[in-house]
Amino acid sequence: MSELTPPRRRRRRTDADRSAAAILRAATEILAAQPHASVEEIAVGAGVSRQTVYAHFKSREVLVSTVIDAITSEAVSEMDAAALDEGPAAEALLRLLDASWRTLQRYPLLLSTLTAAAGTEAKDTRHETVFDHLDQVLKRGQERGEFARDLPTTWLARAIVALGHAAGGEVTTGRITLPDAAEALARSTLRMCGADPSTIDDLVDRRGGIGGPPSTAAQAWE
């Protein structure tokens, strides 16, 4: 019997891993559409019992936090692929913003509602990599003279993240579309960083927008 124990344990571990993965997938999909969905609804979507959900995630809060962590990792992967050390820093900064907003496009309600409910410490931890990416681009832009040097990059990075949250809130309330919010955020960010005003329109227009072509609706924010 002892020789059979390890394979059985491996099978049980594999089954448990598959079950946890199914729950996480279902939670991500369901919470994206219904941010306040119950554990019971998530369990039904995953094809497991409520007790099985709690066996893997001790509370709804833990499950929600795990979902947000997974989405954050997805966003960071997009940022890592944005070639931030290539080309003009202003263009790299817009690629970085677009990478993060592509995640918001996939999970609009999830990020705006659940991230707002997360603790401040958890937010700061999740944002560390985002801040690092922003700081990298901002420093390069200041060193090359593309951005003004009168403000520290650490402050600018946090201000950009705050602007991103504000833009996400506008999308959630329906006051502006996601493409328009992304365009307004791009313009606001470049201005805040001290980019040459004569280049901003061209940079934003060539970027192409999020989820569609640039829209003139964002002019209302200017």
MARTIFI-414887 format. One record per atom (N, C-alpha, C, O): x, y, z. Coordinates in steps of 0.05 Angstrom, whole numbers, plus 5000, padded with zeros to 4 digits. Example, Ala and Ser with C-alpha at 12.3 -4.5 7.8 and 13.67 -1.06 7.14 Angstrom:
BEGIN
526448865156
524649105156
526449345156
528549345169
525749555142
527349795143
525850015157
526850235161
***
This chain:
BEGIN
501649765000
500050005000
501750255000
501050454988
504050245014
505750485016
506750574989
507150814985
507150374971
508150454944
506050594928
506650744909
503450554935
501350684920
500650964931
499251114918
501551014956
500851264969
501751514954
500051694949
504351534945
505151784931
503551844906
502652064903
503051644888
501451704865
498651794872
497551974860
497451674893
494751764901
494852044911
493052204906
496952114927
497152384937
497552584914
496352794914
499152504894
499552674871
496952714856
496352944847
495352504853
492752524840
490952714855
489552884843
490852684882
489152854898
490053144896
488453334894
492753184895
493753454893
493053574866
492353814864
493353414845
492653504818
489653574816
488953774805
487953404828
485153464828
484453714843
482853874834
485853754865
485454004881
486354244865
484954454866
488554224852
489554454836
487654514814
487154754808
486554314801
484654354779
482154484790
480954664777
481254404813
478854514825
479254804833
477554974827
481554874844
482155144851
482355324826
481355554827
483555214805
483755364780
481055414768
480555634758
479255214769
476555254759
475055464774
473555624763
475355464801
474055664818
475055944811
473456134809
477655964807
478856234801
477856334774
477256564771
477756154754
476756234728
473856324729
473156534719
472256164743
469456234746
469056494761
467456664753
470656534782
470456784798
471157024781
469857234782
473256994765
474157224748
471957294728
471357524724
470857094715
468757144695
466157254708
465057444698
465357134730
462757214742
463057494755
461257654752
465257534770
465557784783
465958014764
465358244770
467057954740
467358164720
464658284711
464458514706
462658114711
459958204703
458258274727
456558454726
458758134750
457158184774
459058204798
459558004812
460258434803
462258464824
461358384851
463058324868
458758374856
457758304883
456658014883
455157944901
457357854864
456457574863
457257424888
459357474900
455457244896
455957094921
457756854916
458256784893
458756734937
460356494935
458756274923
459856114907
456156264929
454456054918
454356074887
454455874873
454056324877
453956364848
456656284835
456656174813
458756354848
461456274838
461755974838
462855854819
460855844859
461055554861
459455424838
460455234826
457055524832
455455414810
456955454784
457055264768
458155684780
459555734755
462055554752
462755484730
463255484774
465655304773
464855014773
466554844769
462354944778
461454674778
462354524803
462754284802
462554674825
463354544851
461454634872
459654794867
461754524896
459954594918
461054844932
463454914929
459354974947
460155204963
462355124983
464255284988
462154884994
464154795013
466954764999
469054815011
466954674974
469454644959
470754914955
473254934957
469155124949
470355384946
471755474972
473955564971
470355424995
471555505020
473955325028
475555405044
474055095017
476354925022
478955035010
481154995020
478555174988
480855294974
481355594982
483555684983
479155734987
479256014994
477556055019
475156025018
478856125041
477556115067
475256325070
473556295088
475156525052
473056715053
472656835025
474356805008
470456975022
469957114996
472057324992
472957364969
472857455013
474957665011
477557555000
478857684984
478357315010
480757195001
480557124971
482457164956
478257024963
477856954935
477957204917
479257204896
476657414926
476757664911
479557774909
480457864887
481057764931
483857854930
485557684911
487257794897
485057424910
486557254892
485857324863
487657324846
483357374858
482557454831
483957714822
484957734800
483957914840
485258164834
488258124830
489458254812
489457954846
492357894842
492857774814
494857844801
491057594806
491457464780
491157674757
492657664738
489257854760
488858064740
491258254740
492158344718
492258314763
494558494765
496958364751
498458504737
497358104755
499557964742
499257974711
501158004697
496757954702
496157964674
496858244663
498058274641
496158454678
496758724670
499758774669
500858894651
501258664689
504158704690
505458564666
507458664655
504458334659
505558194636
505158354610
506958364593
502958494608
502458674585
504558904586
505558974565
505059004609
506959224612
509759134605
511359274592
510458894614
513158784609
513658754579
515858774570
511458714564
511758674535
511558934519
511558934495
511359164533
510959414520
513459554510
513359774500
515759424513
518359524503
518759814513
519159994497
518759844539
518860114551
521560254548
521760494551
523660094541
526260224537
526860284508
529160364501
524860264491
525260314462
523760564454
521560624464
524960714435
523660954423
523461184443
524561164465
522061394435
521761624453
520261544478
518561374478
521061674500
519861614526
516861674526
515261534539
515961884513
513161954512
511561734499
509361664509
512561614478
511161404465
511161154483
509161014484
513361104497
513460874515
511460914538
510260714547
511161154547
509261214569
506461154560
504861044575
505761224535
503161174525
502660874521
500460774526
504760724513
504560434510
503960314538
502460124540
505260424558
504960324585
502060374595
500860194606
501060604590
498260664597
496360484583
494460384594
496860444557
495060274541
495059984551
492959854550
497459894559
497659614569
495859574593
494459374596
495859774611
494259754635
491259774629
489559644641
490659944609
487759984602
486659754586
484259714585
488359604573
487359364560
486259164580
484259024575
487459154604
486458984625
483759094635
481958934639
483559354638
481059474646
478859424626
476559384633
479559414601
477559354580
476459074583
474159024578
478258884591
477358614594
475658574620
473858414621
476358724641
475058694667
474158964678
474959034700
472459114664
471759384672
470459404700
471359554717
468359244704
466959264729
468559134752
468559234775
469958924745
471558784766
473658964778
473858994802
475259094761
477459254771
476459504785
477459574807
474459634774
473559894786
472159844812
472460004830
470659634814
469059584839
470659434860
470659524883
471959224852
473359064872
475959194882
476659164905
477359324864
479859454872
479259684892
480759734911
476959814888
476160024907
475659914935
475960054955
474759654936
474159534962
476559414975
476459344999
478859394961
481259264972
482559454992
482159704991
484059335011
485459505031
487659665019
488759594998
488359885032
490460065022
493159925020
494559955000
493859755039
496359615039
496459425015
498559405001
494259285009
494159104986
494459264960
495859174942
493159494959
493359664935
496259744930
497259714908
497659834951
500359924948
502159694939
503959734922
501759454949
503359224941
502959164912
504859104897
500359164903
499759104875
500859314856
501559264833
501059564866
501959784849
504959814848
505959964831
506359664865
509359694865
510559654838
512259814829
509759444824
510959394797
510059604777
511659684760
507559704780
506659914762
508360164767
509160294748
508760234792
510460464799
513260434787
514360624777
514360194789
517060144779
517160194749
519060324739
515160094734
515060134705
514860424698
516160534681
513060564713
512660854708
515161004714
516061174698
516460944736
518861084744
521061054723
522561244717
521260814712
523260754691
522860934667
524761054657
520360954658
519861114634
520061414640
521161564624
519161504663
519261784670
522061884673
522762104664
523761724686
526561794689
527961824662
529462014657
527361634644
528561644617
527661894602
529162024589
525061964606
524062204592
525262454603
525762644588
525662464629
526962704641
529862724633
530862944627
531262504632
534062504625
534462594596
536462724589
532562524579
532762594550
531562864544
531562944521
530462994564
529263254559
526463244547
525463454539
525163014546
522462994536
520363084556
518263184549
521063044582
519263124603
520563334620
523063354622
518963504633
520063704651
521363574675
520563354683
523263704687
524763594710
524063724736
525363674756
521863874737
521264024761
519763864782
519363954805
518863614775
517463444794
518863174795
519763074775
518963054819
520262794822
518662574808
516162584808
519962384797
518662164782
516861994801
514861894792
517661974826
516061804844
513361944849
511261804851
513262204851
510762344854
509062324829
506662274830
510362364806
508962344781
507662064777
505462044768
509161854784
508161584781
505561544797
503661434787
505561644822
503161614839
500861784829
498561704831
501562014818
499462194808
498162064783
495762084779
499861934766
498761804742
496861574750
494761534738
497661414770
495961194780
493361304790
491161194785
493461534805
491061654816
489261744793
486761714795
490461864772
488861944749
487561704736
485261714727
489061484735
487961244723
485461144738
483561054726
485661154765
483361064781
480961254777
478661164775
481561514775
479361704770
478061654743
475561664740
479661594723
478561544696
476961284697
474861274684
477861084711
476360834714
473660884727
471660754719
473561064747
471061124760
469161254741
466761204742
470161424723
468361554704
467161354684
464861374676
468861154677
467860944659
465660784672
463560724660
466160714698
464260544712
461460684715
459460554713
461560944720
458961094723
457661154696
455361244696
459061094674
457861144648
458061434639
456761504619
459661594653
459861874644
461661904620
461662114607
463361704614
465161714591
465761424583
465661244600
466261384558
466861114548
469761044555
471361224560
470360784554
473060704560
475160824540
477160914549
474660814514
476560934495
476961234500
479261324499
474761374506
475061664511
476561714537
478161904538
476061554557
477461584583
480461534579
482161674590
481061324563
483861264558
485261494543
487561554549
483861614524
485061834510
485462074528
487562204527
483462134544
483662364562
485862314582
487362504589
486162074592
488362004611
491062044597
492962154610
491261964572
493861994558
494562284555
496862364560
492662454547
493162744544
493862864571
495763024573
492362804592
492862914618
495562834629
496963004641
496262584625
498862484635
501162624621
503062714634
501062654595
503262784580
503563074589
505763174591
501363204593
501463484602
502663504630
504263684635
501763324648
502763334675
505763284676
507163394693
506763114657
509563044657
511263264643
513663254643
509863464631
511363684619
512263614591
514263734582
510863444577
511563384549
511063634532
509363804539
512463664510
512163884492
509163904482
508263724469
507764114489
504964134482
504364104452
502264004444
506264194435
505864174406
505963894396
505163844373
506863704412
507163424403
504863244414
504563024404
503363344434
501463164448
499363064429
498762824429
498063234413
495963144396
496962934377
495562724372
499262974365
500362774346
500962514360
500462294349
502062524384
502762284399
500262124405
500161874401
498162254415
495762114422
494262014397
493261784398
494262164376
492862074351
494261834339
492961644330
496961834339
498461614327
498261364345
498561134335
497761404370
497461174389
495061004381
495060764384
492861124371
490560974362
488360914381
486260814374
488860974407
486660944426
486360654436
487760474427
484560624455
483860354466
481060274458
479160424462
480860044446
478259944439
477060074415
474660054410
478660224400
477560354377
479160604370
481060674385
478460744349
479860984341
479461204361
477561204376
481261404361
480961634379
478361774375
477361794353
477161874397
474662014395
474862304404
476462364421
473362474392
473462754399
471962814425
472063034435
470562614435
468962654460
470862734483
469962874501
473262634482
475162694504
475862994505
476963084525
475263144484
475863424484
474463564507
475263784516
472163454516
470663574537
472263584563
471663744581
474263414566
475863404590
478063614589
479263664610
478563724567
480863904564
480264184575
481964354575
***
